[in-house]
């Protein structure tokens, strides 16, 4: 079957066009194909599927086979794939996800999508709906003990649950602290965790540990969550664009009154065939 290796800000997945073909057990496929030494390599597998609610549907599977509800970098590539393969026309489309239908506006050059802005909707901030064992309308700068140390966390769900910690990320042992957050008993469905340095009110730098994938070069929902958390903590301003710097590049996020908007690249790396 033909596959498309694509990335958004370095967050790379293996994409399959399933608009007319079904793949059985995609979770097993994700585990096998994500191996960077013995297979194609990627942060997981994403399927472009038909939808009765939107122009197309995205199904996303992490490298451990778990299915994700949303992927900010992946949805831009899904939009690009749907557009470039001719399934959608014009400069926008809608994509169904397990977190609802999202609208994308494309930046097109030479007939191909190069980048997109995604309406990510409003953040969920209530502690129980993250989900977490924290209670309250907003969980902002609250203490949490992980790996024997106390961290102050802000919780945001942007289709995926995120824990945001404002500590300098450069020298953290993420392979050690990341799993301590991911599997913390305070988060019954596990959690994605971002560690953030505030450069100024328009620039943030982060590293992210994603549940099911480990440290990744970028995380779209994570960059959105980090920006929302920065606004809630008074580091950034509402309705102003923030540049979030990740290992794989930059994402531009605006926490507006009506939604969180994310702008970033969508890149085809190569195509190939694999036996499944």
N, C-alpha and C positions, 0 to 999 in steps of 0.2 A: 504494500500500500504506500502511496506517496505521502510524504510528510513535508512540513515546512518548519525549518528552524528559524525562530524569530525572537527578537528581544525588545523590551521597552526599558530604556535606561539601564541596560545590562542584566535585567531580570529575564532570563531566557527560558523558553518553553518549547516543546515539540508539539506542533499543531497538526491536526488532521481535519480534512474537509469531510464532514459527516452529513452534509446536506442531503445526500442521496444514498449514503452507505452507513450502516450501523457497525459499531465496534463493540463486541462482547467483552465484558470484564476490563474496562479501561483502567481500573485501579491496579490491576496486575501489570498492564502495559506500562503504566507510569513508573512502577518500581523497576521494571526491567530496563526500559529505555533511558531512564534518568541517570544511570550509572555513567560517570564521565570517563572511566577507563575501559569498560568492557562493552559500551554501547554508544548511543548518539550523544548523551549527556545533556542535562538540563535541570531546571528547578522543578520540573514536572511535565505533565501532558495536558493540553487543552484541546477540546473538541469544538468545532464550529458545526452547530446543529440547527435544524429547522425549528421554528417557533410559531405558535398561534397567537402570541401576545405582542411580538415585536418583529423586526426585520430578520433577526436570527437569534440563536440561543448559544450561550457559552457554558460548557461544563469544564471544570478545572480540577485536576488531581495533582496533589503534592507528590514529591519524590517518594514518600513513604506509602503512597496509595490512598491516603485520606482525601476525601472530596472537599474542596473549599467552596464557600458560598460566594466569594467575590475575589477578583484579582485586578487591581487598578492598572498595573502595567500590562497584564494579559488582555484586558478588555479593549485596549487601544489596538493591539495586534489583531484581535478578533475582528474589530471594525475594519482594519486595513485589509485583512484577508477577504472578508465578505465583499468589500468594495473592489479590490483588485481582481477578484475572480468573477466579478459581474453580478453577484447576487443582490447588491444594493446599488442604487444610482444616486448621483448628486453629491452634495458636500456634507451630508449628515446621515445618521442611521440610529436605530434603537436596538439594544441588545438585552435579551432576557437573561437574568442570572438568578441564582437562588436567593439573592438579596433584593430582587425586584428588577424592573426594567430601567435601564440607564440610557440616556441620550448622549451621543457623540457628535461633535462638530469637527470635520476634517480640515487639515491643511494639505492641499493637493499640489503636486508639482509633476509635470510630465505625465499626467494621467494616473499617477500613483499617490497613495496616501503616505505622507512623510511624518505627520504628527497629528495629534487630536486633543481636543478638550473634552473632558468627560464631566457631565453633571452627576456628581456622586451622591446627591441627596443630602439631607440633614443628618448630622451625627446623632447617635443614640448615646445618652450620657448617664441614664439611670443605672445604678450599680447592679441591680438584679438583672437588667436586660443586656449587660455586657456580653455574656453573663459572668457574675462574680458573687462572692459571698459578702461583698460590701453592699450596704444599703444606703439609699438616699438619691436625690435627684441628680446630683453631680458628685463625682469622686475626684476631687482636685487636691493634689499635694498631700495625700494621706500616707501614713507610714505602713510599710510592709517589710517583714523580715524574710529575706531570701538568702540562702547559703550562709546563714549566720550573721548577716549584716542588715542594718535597717536602711531601706530606700524609701524615698517619698515619691509616690506614684500618682499619675492622673490617668483615668480610664476612659477610653473612647471606642465606640463601635462604629466603624465605617463600612458595614457589610461584613467585616471581619472584626473580631475583638482585639483591641490593642491596649497595652500597658505602656505608658510613656514615662521615662525617668530622665530628669534633667541633670545629667552628670557628664563630664567630658568623656567622649566615647573612644578616643584614639588608642589608649593603652589598656582598655578593658580586656580581660580574658573571657571573650564571649563564648568560647567553647565550654567554659565552666559555668558562668553565670546565666547564660541563655537557657539551658535546660532547667535550671533551678526556678526560673520564672515560668517557662512553658508548662511545667508539670506541677506548679504550686497548687496546693489544695484550695486556695482561694479562687481558683479558676476551674470550674467543673468541666469545661470543654476545651481546656488548655488555652494558651494566650500567645499572641505575638508581642514582642517587646522591643521597644526602640529606646536607644540611649542617645541623648541629644545635648549638643553644645549650642547655646544661643550666641550668635556672633553680633547681631544687632536686630532691630525690630523688623527687618525685611530679609534676614538671612539666618538659616539654621543649618547645622551639620549633624547628621545622624548615622548610626549603624543599627541594623535591625536583625533580630533573631526571629525567624518565622517558624511557627509550629508546623512540624512535618517536613521542613526543609533545612532547618539550621540557618546559619548566616547567609544572606543573599546580598547581591550587589545593589539591589533596590527593592522597594516595596511601595506600590502606589497607594494602597489604603493606609499603609503606615505613615507615608509622608503627609497624607491628609489628616490622620489622627494626631501627628506631631504638631501640625499647624494649629489645629483646633485646641490642643492642650496648651500651646504657647499663648494663644489668645486668652484662654481661661485663667492662665497663671499671670497674665499681664505683661508678657514679654513682647507680644505682637498685637497688632490692631485688627479689628474686624473690618471686612470689606477692602482690605489692602493686600496686594499680591506679595507672597513670601516665596523666596527661592530656597528650596530644600536641597542641600548637597548630600548625595549618597555616594557610595563607592563606585557605582556605575554611571554617575552623572547627576544632572540636576532635574528636578521637577518643580513646576511653578504652581503654587496652590493659593486659592483665595477662599477664605471662609466668609462668604457673603451672607446677607440676611435671609436669602431664600434657599441656599444650598452651598455645598463645598464644591469648588471647581478645580479640576486637576488638568494641567497641560503638560504633555511630554511626547517624546518621539515614539514611533512604531517602525521597526526595522526588520526587513527580511534578510537573514544571513545567508541561507542556502536552502535548496530543496534536495530531496533524495527519496529513496525507496527502502522500505524495511519489510521483512516478513513477519506477519503477526498471526 
